[in-house]
Amino acid sequence: MNGSARMARIVGPIVVGALVIAFWHGIVWWFAIPPYVLPGPGVILRTLWSDGPSLLASLLVTLRITVAALAVAVALGGSLAVLFSLSKTIELSFFPYAVILQVTPVVAIAPLIIIWVNDVFAALLVCATIVAFFPIVANTTLGLNSADRNLVDLFRLYGASRWQMLRLLRLPSALPLFLAGMRISGGLALIGAVVAEFVAGTGGAETGLASRIIEAGYRLEIPRMFAALFLLSLTGIAIFAVLSWLSRMLLRHWHESALEPSD
């Protein structure tokens, strides 16, 4: 990537963000909107400064659930996708149930999971994993089934075993789609963790940043609520950035999606 393109990638979002913040501040100042209705950026920054330690401690709880859920989703979803690629019968038999998990609202089943699972962390982990699970399964299964048919025939012609074909052909072909599924699941794991924490918080469990948002809402501490939401947004951006960097590192030398454009 040349210097101008790299600079545009950095400067562009910063300029857009600065314009949005300036417009936001102008609206709050011009219409004299009170902080308990819509706090300005300055009020939110002051709240972050004063309440930062407690909010960051709660964020670490949410982040721990998110990372654990993403790891479980990657391990379980990737393993199932490999199993699906080895047997079409197994894929046709079990894939509809993966779809059922995807379309079931986690907010509807989270109370049941929290009741059934005695440990709060484990219950929140299950909820977040359910949300993050499907993109890994769907993308990896698609990638494993998208190997070049001519290469598949060539492997068969030379007598390659199923394991050799999987390791040398199907897994490399599926890697770009698997990484794309990880980028999607990273944000979904954060959403699932927050939604599950909302349900647990309404039951009186002080877990994670979502409980701080509920507490701030009850007390009409709207700047604190916005500060917590701002931290969640930064966390989601950071997760996506880390997974995108990992994808570029793994694909930059051989896949078209990560190759730098020539001048």
Secondary structure, 3 states (H helix, E strand, C coil): CCHHHHHHHHHHHHHHHHHHHHHHHHHHHHCCCCCCCCCCHHHHHHHHHHHHHHHHHHHHHHHHHHHHHHHHHHHHHHHHHHHHHHCHHHHHHHHHHHHHHHHCCHHHHHHHHHHHCCCHHHHHHHHHHHHHHHHHHHHHHHHHCCCCHHHHHHHHHCCCCHHHHHHHHHHHHHHHHHHHHHHHHHHHHHHHHHHHHHHHHHCCCCCHHHHHHHHHHHCCCHHHHHHHHHHHHHHHHHHHHHHHHHHHHHHCCCCHHHCCCCC
